[in-house]
Amino acid sequence: MDIKKKQDGRDNAKVDLNDPNEISYAAQEAGISSEKYKEYAKAAGTTGRSAIAKYIKDQTDVKTNSFNH
């Protein structure tokens, strides 16, 4: 569980997938909907922000590249 009063780097490194505000913020940063962000996070198998961002980038690159061929 995320402790809101605890302010250190660990809190910024992960997304609490049970907190709609955190999901909304992370999704906005990624430029996708909150629902899609949760789907990507679950598919990535992690709550780490950087890992989810990489997974999203990889997925969107795959979709973009498939249209180019």
PQR file of N, CA, C, O and H, with PARSE charges and radii, in Angstrom:
ATOM      1  N   MET A   1       0.839  -1.176   0.000 -0.4000 1.5000
ATOM      2  CA  MET A   1       0.000   0.000   0.000 -0.0000 2.0000
ATOM      3  C   MET A   1       0.880   1.233   0.000  0.5500 1.7000
ATOM      4  O   MET A   1       1.945   1.249   0.617 -0.5500 1.4000
ATOM      5  N   ASP A   2       0.436   2.246  -0.683 -0.4000 1.5000
ATOM      6  CA  ASP A   2       1.175   3.483  -0.804 -0.0000 2.0000
ATOM      7  C   ASP A   2       0.920   4.368   0.407  0.5500 1.7000
ATOM      8  O   ASP A   2      -0.231   4.639   0.747 -0.5500 1.4000
ATOM      9  H   ASP A   2      -0.429   2.232  -1.184  0.4000 1.0000
ATOM     10  N   ILE A   3       1.986   4.818   1.058 -0.4000 1.5000
ATOM     11  CA  ILE A   3       1.858   5.704   2.206 -0.0000 2.0000
ATOM     12  C   ILE A   3       2.040   7.133   1.701  0.5500 1.7000
ATOM     13  O   ILE A   3       3.150   7.540   1.355 -0.5500 1.4000
ATOM     14  H   ILE A   3       2.922   4.597   0.782  0.4000 1.0000
ATOM     15  N   LYS A   4       0.953   7.886   1.661 -0.4000 1.5000
ATOM     16  CA  LYS A   4       0.954   9.224   1.053 -0.0000 2.0000
ATOM     17  C   LYS A   4       1.848  10.212   1.791  0.5500 1.7000
ATOM     18  O   LYS A   4       2.402  11.118   1.169 -0.5500 1.4000
ATOM     19  H   LYS A   4       0.051   7.556   1.941  0.4000 1.0000
ATOM     20  N   LYS A   5       1.999  10.059   3.101 -0.4000 1.5000
ATOM     21  CA  LYS A   5       2.808  11.002   3.867 -0.0000 2.0000
ATOM     22  C   LYS A   5       4.299  10.771   3.682  0.5500 1.7000
ATOM     23  O   LYS A   5       5.108  11.654   3.967 -0.5500 1.4000
ATOM     24  H   LYS A   5       1.548   9.323   3.606  0.4000 1.0000
ATOM     25  N   LYS A   6       4.662   9.591   3.208 -0.4000 1.5000
ATOM     26  CA  LYS A   6       6.069   9.250   3.009 -0.0000 2.0000
ATOM     27  C   LYS A   6       6.528   9.855   1.687  0.5500 1.7000
ATOM     28  O   LYS A   6       6.021   9.495   0.625 -0.5500 1.4000
ATOM     29  H   LYS A   6       4.005   8.874   2.977  0.4000 1.0000
ATOM     30  N   GLN A   7       7.469  10.756   1.754 -0.4000 1.5000
ATOM     31  CA  GLN A   7       7.940  11.450   0.564 -0.0000 2.0000
ATOM     32  C   GLN A   7       9.406  11.123   0.303  0.5500 1.7000
ATOM     33  O   GLN A   7      10.306  11.778   0.828 -0.5500 1.4000
ATOM     34  H   GLN A   7       7.880  11.049   2.617  0.4000 1.0000
ATOM     35  N   ASP A   8       9.626  10.114  -0.505 -0.4000 1.5000
ATOM     36  CA  ASP A   8      10.979   9.804  -0.928 -0.0000 2.0000
ATOM     37  C   ASP A   8      10.923   9.286  -2.357  0.5500 1.7000
ATOM     38  O   ASP A   8       9.833   9.184  -2.920 -0.5500 1.4000
ATOM     39  H   ASP A   8       8.895   9.581  -0.932  0.4000 1.0000
ATOM     40  N   GLY A   9      12.032   8.964  -2.948 -0.4000 1.5000
ATOM     41  CA  GLY A   9      12.107   8.564  -4.339 -0.0000 2.0000
ATOM     42  C   GLY A   9      11.361   7.290  -4.668  0.5500 1.7000
ATOM     43  O   GLY A   9      10.956   7.081  -5.812 -0.5500 1.4000
ATOM     44  H   GLY A   9      12.917   9.046  -2.490  0.4000 1.0000
ATOM     45  N   ARG A  10      11.176   6.437  -3.677 -0.4000 1.5000
ATOM     46  CA  ARG A  10      10.477   5.177  -3.940 -0.0000 2.0000
ATOM     47  C   ARG A  10       9.042   5.414  -4.376  0.5500 1.7000
ATOM     48  O   ARG A  10       8.521   4.664  -5.200 -0.5500 1.4000
ATOM     49  H   ARG A  10      11.505   6.607  -2.747  0.4000 1.0000
ATOM     50  N   ASP A  11       8.395   6.437  -3.842 -0.4000 1.5000
ATOM     51  CA  ASP A  11       7.008   6.712  -4.168 -0.0000 2.0000
ATOM     52  C   ASP A  11       6.864   7.106  -5.636  0.5500 1.7000
ATOM     53  O   ASP A  11       5.869   6.761  -6.272 -0.5500 1.4000
ATOM     54  H   ASP A  11       8.818   7.046  -3.172  0.4000 1.0000
ATOM     55  N   ASN A  12       7.833   7.816  -6.171 -0.4000 1.5000
ATOM     56  CA  ASN A  12       7.779   8.252  -7.563 -0.0000 2.0000
ATOM     57  C   ASN A  12       8.137   7.140  -8.538  0.5500 1.7000
ATOM     58  O   ASN A  12       7.847   7.251  -9.729 -0.5500 1.4000
ATOM     59  H   ASN A  12       8.642   8.096  -5.654  0.4000 1.0000
ATOM     60  N   ALA A  13       8.752   6.088  -8.061 -0.4000 1.5000
ATOM     61  CA  ALA A  13       9.218   5.025  -8.942 -0.0000 2.0000
ATOM     62  C   ALA A  13       8.115   4.038  -9.315  0.5500 1.7000
ATOM     63  O   ALA A  13       8.265   3.267 -10.263 -0.5500 1.4000
ATOM     64  H   ALA A  13       8.988   5.999  -7.094  0.4000 1.0000
ATOM     65  N   LYS A  14       7.020   4.060  -8.581 -0.4000 1.5000
ATOM     66  CA  LYS A  14       5.951   3.093  -8.819 -0.0000 2.0000
ATOM     67  C   LYS A  14       4.603   3.783  -8.909  0.5500 1.7000
ATOM     68  O   LYS A  14       4.418   4.897  -8.420 -0.5500 1.4000
ATOM     69  H   LYS A  14       6.898   4.686  -7.811  0.4000 1.0000
ATOM     70  N   VAL A  15       3.664   3.094  -9.546 -0.4000 1.5000
ATOM     71  CA  VAL A  15       2.291   3.577  -9.652 -0.0000 2.0000
ATOM     72  C   VAL A  15       1.412   2.647  -8.831  0.5500 1.7000
ATOM     73  O   VAL A  15       1.442   1.431  -9.022 -0.5500 1.4000
ATOM     74  H   VAL A  15       3.814   2.188  -9.943  0.4000 1.0000
ATOM     75  N   ASP A  16       0.635   3.208  -7.927 -0.4000 1.5000
ATOM     76  CA  ASP A  16      -0.314   2.418  -7.151 -0.0000 2.0000
ATOM     77  C   ASP A  16      -1.534   2.191  -8.042  0.5500 1.7000
ATOM     78  O   ASP A  16      -2.329   3.107  -8.253 -0.5500 1.4000
ATOM     79  H   ASP A  16       0.611   4.196  -7.772  0.4000 1.0000
ATOM     80  N   LEU A  17      -1.683   0.987  -8.560 -0.4000 1.5000
ATOM     81  CA  LEU A  17      -2.758   0.682  -9.494 -0.0000 2.0000
ATOM     82  C   LEU A  17      -4.126   0.613  -8.825  0.5500 1.7000
ATOM     83  O   LEU A  17      -5.135   0.384  -9.493 -0.5500 1.4000
ATOM     84  H   LEU A  17      -1.037   0.243  -8.389  0.4000 1.0000
ATOM     85  N   ASN A  18      -4.164   0.810  -7.511 -0.4000 1.5000
ATOM     86  CA  ASN A  18      -5.428   0.895  -6.785 -0.0000 2.0000
ATOM     87  C   ASN A  18      -5.819   2.340  -6.506  0.5500 1.7000
ATOM     88  O   ASN A  18      -6.870   2.593  -5.918 -0.5500 1.4000
ATOM     89  H   ASN A  18      -3.345   0.996  -6.968  0.4000 1.0000
ATOM     90  N   ASP A  19      -4.990   3.283  -6.919 -0.4000 1.5000
ATOM     91  CA  ASP A  19      -5.242   4.705  -6.674 -0.0000 2.0000
ATOM     92  C   ASP A  19      -5.586   5.401  -7.995  0.5500 1.7000
ATOM     93  O   ASP A  19      -4.702   5.621  -8.823 -0.5500 1.4000
ATOM     94  H   ASP A  19      -4.136   3.077  -7.396  0.4000 1.0000
ATOM     95  N   PRO A  20      -6.851   5.745  -8.197 -0.5600 1.5000
ATOM     96  CA  PRO A  20      -7.265   6.367  -9.449  0.2800 2.0000
ATOM     97  C   PRO A  20      -6.505   7.653  -9.782  0.5500 1.7000
ATOM     98  O   PRO A  20      -6.278   7.955 -10.954 -0.5500 1.4000
ATOM     99  N   ASN A  21      -6.113   8.409  -8.753 -0.4000 1.5000
ATOM    100  CA  ASN A  21      -5.371   9.648  -8.999 -0.0000 2.0000
ATOM    101  C   ASN A  21      -3.981   9.361  -9.571  0.5500 1.7000
ATOM    102  O   ASN A  21      -3.532  10.046 -10.490 -0.5500 1.4000
ATOM    103  H   ASN A  21      -6.297   8.164  -7.801  0.4000 1.0000
ATOM    104  N   GLU A  22      -3.310   8.361  -9.031 -0.4000 1.5000
ATOM    105  CA  GLU A  22      -1.984   8.009  -9.546 -0.0000 2.0000
ATOM    106  C   GLU A  22      -2.076   7.469 -10.965  0.5500 1.7000
ATOM    107  O   GLU A  22      -1.248   7.795 -11.816 -0.5500 1.4000
ATOM    108  H   GLU A  22      -3.675   7.805  -8.284  0.4000 1.0000
ATOM    109  N   ILE A  23      -3.080   6.647 -11.216 -0.4000 1.5000
ATOM    110  CA  ILE A  23      -3.257   6.097 -12.557 -0.0000 2.0000
ATOM    111  C   ILE A  23      -3.549   7.218 -13.542  0.5500 1.7000
ATOM    112  O   ILE A  23      -2.981   7.257 -14.633 -0.5500 1.4000
ATOM    113  H   ILE A  23      -3.753   6.382 -10.526  0.4000 1.0000
ATOM    114  N   SER A  24      -4.430   8.125 -13.156 -0.4000 1.5000
ATOM    115  CA  SER A  24      -4.799   9.243 -14.022 -0.0000 2.0000
ATOM    116  C   SER A  24      -3.574  10.093 -14.360  0.5500 1.7000
ATOM    117  O   SER A  24      -3.374  10.470 -15.515 -0.5500 1.4000
ATOM    118  H   SER A  24      -4.891   8.093 -12.269  0.4000 1.0000
ATOM    119  N   TYR A  25      -2.759  10.392 -13.355 -0.4000 1.5000
ATOM    120  CA  TYR A  25      -1.564  11.210 -13.567 -0.0000 2.0000
ATOM    121  C   TYR A  25      -0.568  10.498 -14.490  0.5500 1.7000
ATOM    122  O   TYR A  25      -0.031  11.102 -15.419 -0.5500 1.4000
ATOM    123  H   TYR A  25      -2.921  10.086 -12.417  0.4000 1.0000
ATOM    124  N   ALA A  26      -0.332   9.229 -14.231 -0.4000 1.5000
ATOM    125  CA  ALA A  26       0.620   8.464 -15.045 -0.0000 2.0000
ATOM    126  C   ALA A  26       0.101   8.328 -16.475  0.5500 1.7000
ATOM    127  O   ALA A  26       0.870   8.428 -17.431 -0.5500 1.4000
ATOM    128  H   ALA A  26      -0.768   8.738 -13.476  0.4000 1.0000
ATOM    129  N   ALA A  27      -1.191   8.103 -16.615 -0.4000 1.5000
ATOM    130  CA  ALA A  27      -1.790   7.970 -17.947 -0.0000 2.0000
ATOM    131  C   ALA A  27      -1.685   9.281 -18.718  0.5500 1.7000
ATOM    132  O   ALA A  27      -1.399   9.288 -19.916 -0.5500 1.4000
ATOM    133  H   ALA A  27      -1.816   8.022 -15.838  0.4000 1.0000
ATOM    134  N   GLN A  28      -1.915  10.372 -18.030 -0.4000 1.5000
ATOM    135  CA  GLN A  28      -1.805  11.690 -18.666 -0.0000 2.0000
ATOM    136  C   GLN A  28      -0.374  11.928 -19.146  0.5500 1.7000
ATOM    137  O   GLN A  28      -0.164  12.429 -20.250 -0.5500 1.4000
ATOM    138  H   GLN A  28      -2.147  10.367 -17.057  0.4000 1.0000
ATOM    139  N   GLU A  29       0.599  11.573 -18.328 -0.4000 1.5000
ATOM    140  CA  GLU A  29       1.999  11.703 -18.731 -0.0000 2.0000
ATOM    141  C   GLU A  29       2.308  10.859 -19.964  0.5500 1.7000
ATOM    142  O   GLU A  29       3.100  11.260 -20.817 -0.5500 1.4000
ATOM    143  H   GLU A  29       0.429  11.166 -17.430  0.4000 1.0000
ATOM    144  N   ALA A  30       1.675   9.684 -20.053 -0.4000 1.5000
ATOM    145  CA  ALA A  30       1.914   8.766 -21.169 -0.0000 2.0000
ATOM    146  C   ALA A  30       1.073   9.121 -22.393  0.5500 1.7000
ATOM    147  O   ALA A  30       1.309   8.602 -23.484 -0.5500 1.4000
ATOM    148  H   ALA A  30       1.032   9.358 -19.360  0.4000 1.0000
ATOM    149  N   GLY A  31       0.093  10.006 -22.212 -0.4000 1.5000
ATOM    150  CA  GLY A  31      -0.755  10.414 -23.317 -0.0000 2.0000
ATOM    151  C   GLY A  31      -1.801   9.382 -23.705  0.5500 1.7000
ATOM    152  O   GLY A  31      -2.204   9.297 -24.865 -0.5500 1.4000
ATOM    153  H   GLY A  31      -0.099  10.428 -21.326  0.4000 1.0000
ATOM    154  N   ILE A  32      -2.240   8.597 -22.725 -0.4000 1.5000
ATOM    155  CA  ILE A  32      -3.249   7.567 -22.973 -0.0000 2.0000
ATOM    156  C   ILE A  32      -4.318   7.639 -21.891  0.5500 1.7000
ATOM    157  O   ILE A  32      -4.166   8.363 -20.907 -0.5500 1.4000
ATOM    158  H   ILE A  32      -1.913   8.666 -21.782  0.4000 1.0000
ATOM    159  N   SER A  33      -5.395   6.890 -22.076 -0.4000 1.5000
ATOM    160  CA  SER A  33      -6.469   6.867 -21.077 -0.0000 2.0000
ATOM    161  C   SER A  33      -6.037   6.088 -19.837  0.5500 1.7000
ATOM    162  O   SER A  33      -5.116   5.273 -19.886 -0.5500 1.4000
ATOM    163  H   SER A  33      -5.518   6.302 -22.875  0.4000 1.0000
ATOM    164  N   SER A  34      -6.710   6.353 -18.744 -0.4000 1.5000
ATOM    165  CA  SER A  34      -6.438   5.634 -17.500 -0.0000 2.0000
ATOM    166  C   SER A  34      -6.697   4.145 -17.661  0.5500 1.7000
ATOM    167  O   SER A  34      -5.939   3.321 -17.149 -0.5500 1.4000
ATOM    168  H   SER A  34      -7.459   7.015 -18.704  0.4000 1.0000
ATOM    169  N   GLU A  35      -7.765   3.797 -18.371 -0.4000 1.5000
ATOM    170  CA  GLU A  35      -8.094   2.392 -18.575 -0.0000 2.0000
ATOM    171  C   GLU A  35      -6.987   1.691 -19.360  0.5500 1.7000
ATOM    172  O   GLU A  35      -6.573   0.584 -19.018 -0.5500 1.4000
ATOM    173  H   GLU A  35      -8.380   4.466 -18.787  0.4000 1.0000
ATOM    174  N   LYS A  36      -6.519   2.350 -20.412 -0.4000 1.5000
ATOM    175  CA  LYS A  36      -5.460   1.773 -21.239 -0.0000 2.0000
ATOM    176  C   LYS A  36      -4.168   1.643 -20.421  0.5500 1.7000
ATOM    177  O   LYS A  36      -3.449   0.652 -20.551 -0.5500 1.4000
ATOM    178  H   LYS A  36      -6.856   3.250 -20.689  0.4000 1.0000
ATOM    179  N   TYR A  37      -3.876   2.636 -19.584 -0.4000 1.5000
ATOM    180  CA  TYR A  37      -2.675   2.594 -18.750 -0.0000 2.0000
ATOM    181  C   TYR A  37      -2.714   1.374 -17.832  0.5500 1.7000
ATOM    182  O   TYR A  37      -1.718   0.663 -17.698 -0.5500 1.4000
ATOM    183  H   TYR A  37      -4.461   3.441 -19.478  0.4000 1.0000
ATOM    184  N   LYS A  38      -3.869   1.132 -17.198 -0.4000 1.5000
ATOM    185  CA  LYS A  38      -3.990  -0.034 -16.320 -0.0000 2.0000
ATOM    186  C   LYS A  38      -3.792  -1.324 -17.105  0.5500 1.7000
ATOM    187  O   LYS A  38      -3.148  -2.254 -16.620 -0.5500 1.4000
ATOM    188  H   LYS A  38      -4.678   1.709 -17.307  0.4000 1.0000
ATOM    189  N   GLU A  39      -4.344  -1.385 -18.316 -0.4000 1.5000
ATOM    190  CA  GLU A  39      -4.165  -2.570 -19.157 -0.0000 2.0000
ATOM    191  C   GLU A  39      -2.685  -2.799 -19.455  0.5500 1.7000
ATOM    192  O   GLU A  39      -2.188  -3.918 -19.326 -0.5500 1.4000
ATOM    193  H   GLU A  39      -4.868  -0.629 -18.710  0.4000 1.0000
ATOM    194  N   TYR A  40      -1.986  -1.740 -19.853 -0.4000 1.5000
ATOM    195  CA  TYR A  40      -0.559  -1.854 -20.153 -0.0000 2.0000
ATOM    196  C   TYR A  40       0.235  -2.255 -18.911  0.5500 1.7000
ATOM    197  O   TYR A  40       1.139  -3.087 -18.996 -0.5500 1.4000
ATOM    198  H   TYR A  40      -2.390  -0.831 -19.957  0.4000 1.0000
ATOM    199  N   ALA A  41      -0.096  -1.671 -17.764 -0.4000 1.5000
ATOM    200  CA  ALA A  41       0.628  -1.996 -16.526 -0.0000 2.0000
ATOM    201  C   ALA A  41       0.450  -3.466 -16.172  0.5500 1.7000
ATOM    202  O   ALA A  41       1.408  -4.141 -15.796 -0.5500 1.4000
ATOM    203  H   ALA A  41      -0.830  -0.996 -17.695  0.4000 1.0000
ATOM    204  N   LYS A  42      -0.769  -3.953 -16.292 -0.4000 1.5000
ATOM    205  CA  LYS A  42      -1.019  -5.361 -15.991 -0.0000 2.0000
ATOM    206  C   LYS A  42      -0.310  -6.266 -16.988  0.5500 1.7000
ATOM    207  O   LYS A  42       0.242  -7.299 -16.610 -0.5500 1.4000
ATOM    208  H   LYS A  42      -1.547  -3.405 -16.598  0.4000 1.0000
ATOM    209  N   ALA A  43      -0.323  -5.884 -18.256 -0.4000 1.5000
ATOM    210  CA  ALA A  43       0.357  -6.678 -19.283 -0.0000 2.0000
ATOM    211  C   ALA A  43       1.872  -6.667 -19.075  0.5500 1.7000
ATOM    212  O   ALA A  43       2.549  -7.662 -19.336 -0.5500 1.4000
ATOM    213  H   ALA A  43      -0.771  -5.045 -18.563  0.4000 1.0000
ATOM    214  N   ALA A  44       2.398  -5.533 -18.603 -0.4000 1.5000
ATOM    215  CA  ALA A  44       3.833  -5.423 -18.343 -0.0000 2.0000
ATOM    216  C   ALA A  44       4.220  -6.216 -17.100  0.5500 1.7000
ATOM    217  O   ALA A  44       5.382  -6.587 -16.937 -0.5500 1.4000
ATOM    218  H   ALA A  44       1.849  -4.725 -18.391  0.4000 1.0000
ATOM    219  N   GLY A  45       3.258  -6.475 -16.229 -0.4000 1.5000
ATOM    220  CA  GLY A  45       3.519  -7.265 -15.028 -0.0000 2.0000
ATOM    221  C   GLY A  45       4.304  -6.528 -13.969  0.5500 1.7000
ATOM    222  O   GLY A  45       5.048  -7.137 -13.200 -0.5500 1.4000
ATOM    223  H   GLY A  45       2.314  -6.173 -16.362  0.4000 1.0000
ATOM    224  N   THR A  46       4.139  -5.201 -13.925 -0.4000 1.5000
ATOM    225  CA  THR A  46       4.893  -4.403 -12.967 -0.0000 2.0000
ATOM    226  C   THR A  46       4.127  -3.144 -12.606  0.5500 1.7000
ATOM    227  O   THR A  46       3.185  -2.752 -13.295 -0.5500 1.4000
ATOM    228  H   THR A  46       3.535  -4.706 -14.549  0.4000 1.0000
ATOM    229  N   THR A  47       4.550  -2.511 -11.504 -0.4000 1.5000
ATOM    230  CA  THR A  47       4.005  -1.208 -11.145 -0.0000 2.0000
ATOM    231  C   THR A  47       5.074  -0.124 -11.294  0.5500 1.7000
ATOM    232  O   THR A  47       4.832   1.040 -10.976 -0.5500 1.4000
ATOM    233  H   THR A  47       5.315  -2.829 -10.944  0.4000 1.0000
ATOM    234  N   GLY A  48       6.241  -0.508 -11.772 -0.4000 1.5000
ATOM    235  CA  GLY A  48       7.331   0.453 -11.955 -0.0000 2.0000
ATOM    236  C   GLY A  48       7.041   1.406 -13.101  0.5500 1.7000
ATOM    237  O   GLY A  48       6.766   0.975 -14.221 -0.5500 1.4000
ATOM    238  H   GLY A  48       6.437  -1.453 -12.031  0.4000 1.0000
ATOM    239  N   ARG A  49       7.101   2.706 -12.819 -0.4000 1.5000
ATOM    240  CA  ARG A  49       6.797   3.719 -13.843 -0.0000 2.0000
ATOM    241  C   ARG A  49       7.659   3.569 -15.086  0.5500 1.7000
ATOM    242  O   ARG A  49       7.137   3.592 -16.200 -0.5500 1.4000
ATOM    243  H   ARG A  49       7.324   3.056 -11.909  0.4000 1.0000
ATOM    244  N   SER A  50       8.954   3.417 -14.920 -0.4000 1.5000
ATOM    245  CA  SER A  50       9.840   3.357 -16.082 -0.0000 2.0000
ATOM    246  C   SER A  50       9.611   2.084 -16.883  0.5500 1.7000
ATOM    247  O   SER A  50       9.680   2.111 -18.112 -0.5500 1.4000
ATOM    248  H   SER A  50       9.378   3.398 -14.014  0.4000 1.0000
ATOM    249  N   ALA A  51       9.343   0.978 -16.217 -0.4000 1.5000
ATOM    250  CA  ALA A  51       9.080  -0.280 -16.922 -0.0000 2.0000
ATOM    251  C   ALA A  51       7.771  -0.201 -17.700  0.5500 1.7000
ATOM    252  O   ALA A  51       7.686  -0.685 -18.829 -0.5500 1.4000
ATOM    253  H   ALA A  51       9.287   0.956 -15.219  0.4000 1.0000
ATOM    254  N   ILE A  52       6.756   0.405 -17.101 -0.4000 1.5000
ATOM    255  CA  ILE A  52       5.476   0.564 -17.796 -0.0000 2.0000
ATOM    256  C   ILE A  52       5.648   1.493 -18.983  0.5500 1.7000
ATOM    257  O   ILE A  52       5.119   1.224 -20.062 -0.5500 1.4000
ATOM    258  H   ILE A  52       6.825   0.798 -16.184  0.4000 1.0000
ATOM    259  N   ALA A  53       6.381   2.585 -18.800 -0.4000 1.5000
ATOM    260  CA  ALA A  53       6.615   3.525 -19.903 -0.0000 2.0000
ATOM    261  C   ALA A  53       7.342   2.833 -21.051  0.5500 1.7000
ATOM    262  O   ALA A  53       7.011   3.057 -22.216 -0.5500 1.4000
ATOM    263  H   ALA A  53       6.810   2.803 -17.924  0.4000 1.0000
ATOM    264  N   LYS A  54       8.320   2.002 -20.740 -0.4000 1.5000
ATOM    265  CA  LYS A  54       9.042   1.269 -21.780 -0.0000 2.0000
ATOM    266  C   LYS A  54       8.104   0.298 -22.487  0.5500 1.7000
ATOM    267  O   LYS A  54       8.146   0.170 -23.710 -0.5500 1.4000
ATOM    268  H   LYS A  54       8.588   1.820 -19.794  0.4000 1.0000
ATOM    269  N   TYR A  55       7.264  -0.382 -21.726 -0.4000 1.5000
ATOM    270  CA  TYR A  55       6.311  -1.322 -22.313 -0.0000 2.0000
ATOM    271  C   TYR A  55       5.356  -0.596 -23.254  0.5500 1.7000
ATOM    272  O   TYR A  55       5.086  -1.070 -24.358 -0.5500 1.4000
ATOM    273  H   TYR A  55       7.229  -0.278 -20.732  0.4000 1.0000
ATOM    274  N   ILE A  56       4.845   0.553 -22.819 -0.4000 1.5000
ATOM    275  CA  ILE A  56       3.939   1.343 -23.665 -0.0000 2.0000
ATOM    276  C   ILE A  56       4.651   1.762 -24.936  0.5500 1.7000
ATOM    277  O   ILE A  56       4.084   1.665 -26.024 -0.5500 1.4000
ATOM    278  H   ILE A  56       5.064   0.938 -21.922  0.4000 1.0000
ATOM    279  N   LYS A  57       5.888   2.227 -24.814 -0.4000 1.5000
ATOM    280  CA  LYS A  57       6.648   2.648 -25.989 -0.0000 2.0000
ATOM    281  C   LYS A  57       6.866   1.478 -26.937  0.5500 1.7000
ATOM    282  O   LYS A  57       6.695   1.611 -28.148 -0.5500 1.4000
ATOM    283  H   LYS A  57       6.348   2.306 -23.930  0.4000 1.0000
ATOM    284  N   ASP A  58       7.242   0.337 -26.382 -0.4000 1.5000
ATOM    285  CA  ASP A  58       7.457  -0.854 -27.207 -0.0000 2.0000
ATOM    286  C   ASP A  58       6.182  -1.254 -27.943  0.5500 1.7000
ATOM    287  O   ASP A  58       6.227  -1.612 -29.120 -0.5500 1.4000
ATOM    288  H   ASP A  58       7.380   0.229 -25.398  0.4000 1.0000
ATOM    289  N   GLN A  59       5.052  -1.192 -27.252 -0.4000 1.5000
ATOM    290  CA  GLN A  59       3.780  -1.573 -27.864 -0.0000 2.0000
ATOM    291  C   GLN A  59       3.369  -0.600 -28.957  0.5500 1.7000
ATOM    292  O   GLN A  59       2.886  -1.015 -30.010 -0.5500 1.4000
ATOM    293  H   GLN A  59       5.016  -0.901 -26.296  0.4000 1.0000
ATOM    294  N   THR A  60       3.557   0.683 -28.713 -0.4000 1.5000
ATOM    295  CA  THR A  60       3.173   1.663 -29.727 -0.0000 2.0000
ATOM    296  C   THR A  60       4.134   1.631 -30.897  0.5500 1.7000
ATOM    297  O   THR A  60       3.730   1.898 -32.029 -0.5500 1.4000
ATOM    298  H   THR A  60       3.949   1.020 -27.857  0.4000 1.0000
ATOM    299  N   ASP A  61       5.401   1.309 -30.652 -0.4000 1.5000
ATOM    300  CA  ASP A  61       6.369   1.153 -31.749 -0.0000 2.0000
ATOM    301  C   ASP A  61       5.990  -0.032 -32.627  0.5500 1.7000
ATOM    302  O   ASP A  61       6.091   0.044 -33.851 -0.5500 1.4000
ATOM    303  H   ASP A  61       5.729   1.091 -29.733  0.4000 1.0000
ATOM    304  N   VAL A  62       5.558  -1.117 -32.015 -0.4000 1.5000
ATOM    305  CA  VAL A  62       5.151  -2.308 -32.767 -0.0000 2.0000
ATOM    306  C   VAL A  62       3.961  -1.971 -33.654  0.5500 1.7000
ATOM    307  O   VAL A  62       3.931  -2.353 -34.824 -0.5500 1.4000
ATOM    308  H   VAL A  62       5.476  -1.179 -31.020  0.4000 1.0000
ATOM    309  N   LYS A  63       2.982  -1.262 -33.108 -0.4000 1.5000
ATOM    310  CA  LYS A  63       1.802  -0.889 -33.886 -0.0000 2.0000
ATOM    311  C   LYS A  63       2.170   0.048 -35.027  0.5500 1.7000
ATOM    312  O   LYS A  63       1.668  -0.101 -36.141 -0.5500 1.4000
ATOM    313  H   LYS A  63       3.006  -0.953 -32.158  0.4000 1.0000
ATOM    314  N   THR A  64       3.051   1.017 -34.755 -0.4000 1.5000
ATOM    315  CA  THR A  64       3.474   1.957 -35.787 -0.0000 2.0000
ATOM    316  C   THR A  64       4.245   1.259 -36.874  0.5500 1.7000
ATOM    317  O   THR A  64       4.019   1.524 -38.055 -0.5500 1.4000
ATOM    318  H   THR A  64       3.460   1.138 -33.850  0.4000 1.0000
ATOM    319  N   ASN A  65       5.156   0.369 -36.509 -0.4000 1.5000
ATOM    320  CA  ASN A  65       5.966  -0.355 -37.484 -0.0000 2.0000
ATOM    321  C   ASN A  65       5.139  -1.311 -38.334  0.5500 1.7000
ATOM    322  O   ASN A  65       5.457  -1.536 -39.502 -0.5500 1.4000
ATOM    323  H   ASN A  65       5.340   0.154 -35.550  0.4000 1.0000
ATOM    324  N   SER A  66       4.093  -1.869 -37.767 -0.4000 1.5000
ATOM    325  CA  SER A  66       3.271  -2.801 -38.539 -0.0000 2.0000
ATOM    326  C   SER A  66       2.518  -2.079 -39.646  0.5500 1.7000
ATOM    327  O   SER A  66       2.181  -2.698 -40.655 -0.5500 1.4000
ATOM    328  H   SER A  66       3.835  -1.687 -36.818  0.4000 1.0000
ATOM    329  N   PHE A  67       2.247  -0.794 -39.489 -0.4000 1.5000
ATOM    330  CA  PHE A  67       1.574  -0.018 -40.514 -0.0000 2.0000
ATOM    331  C   PHE A  67       2.541   0.420 -41.615  0.5500 1.7000
ATOM    332  O   PHE A  67       2.127   0.718 -42.735 -0.5500 1.4000
ATOM    333  H   PHE A  67       2.521  -0.291 -38.669  0.4000 1.0000
ATOM    334  N   ASN A  68       3.808   0.454 -41.291 -0.4000 1.5000
ATOM    335  CA  ASN A  68       4.814   0.914 -42.252 -0.0000 2.0000
ATOM    336  C   ASN A  68       5.250  -0.176 -43.222  0.5500 1.7000
ATOM    337  O   ASN A  68       5.919   0.120 -44.212 -0.5500 1.4000
ATOM    338  H   ASN A  68       4.145   0.212 -40.381  0.4000 1.0000
ATOM    339  N   HIS A  69       4.892  -1.411 -42.966 -0.4000 1.5000
ATOM    340  CA  HIS A  69       5.344  -2.514 -43.829 -0.0000 2.0000
ATOM    341  C   HIS A  69       4.285  -2.902 -44.815  0.5500 1.7000
ATOM    342  O   HIS A  69       4.492  -3.811 -45.619 -0.5500 1.4000
ATOM    343  H   HIS A  69       4.348  -1.651 -42.162  0.4000 1.0000
TER
END
